[in-house]
């Protein structure tokens, strides 16, 4: 049975990420077991999976190979018409921000998948007039960039419901039988 409030929140969250949120905060686990967050471009898909394309030099790639559990979050201002008439614990005189949180398992993509993802997103950006990033051909993408696909496990939406209502749901997990340290991650 469908929940109309959840359906509306999901649609609003997808629009928010695509049209308004901009950068995401991506959290990985470092070699000491601590979360490490950084801001980067991340692309949310309609199935709640996330695509990342980044330069090969980033430390997060080693972190993802070691432990593929990842959190990607988009945070932004309160929704138009938001209210917080009944704070649960503290009243700080502000409206809660909107947040889309996707927790899942990172899987490195093939060279062909990385090129396709890069091409799709760079074309969309350039069509909107965003042309300052270097334009790479397929060979440069393979040489310079790495693609990662986040298979979603759990999604949380905040600020898309009435008052302080949030929404959480779990998605079918891929290969959860294995702890992260035993999930094979191919070299890229």
Order of alpha helices (4+ residues) and beta strands (2+ residues): alpha-beta-beta-beta-beta-alpha-beta-beta-alpha-alpha-beta-beta
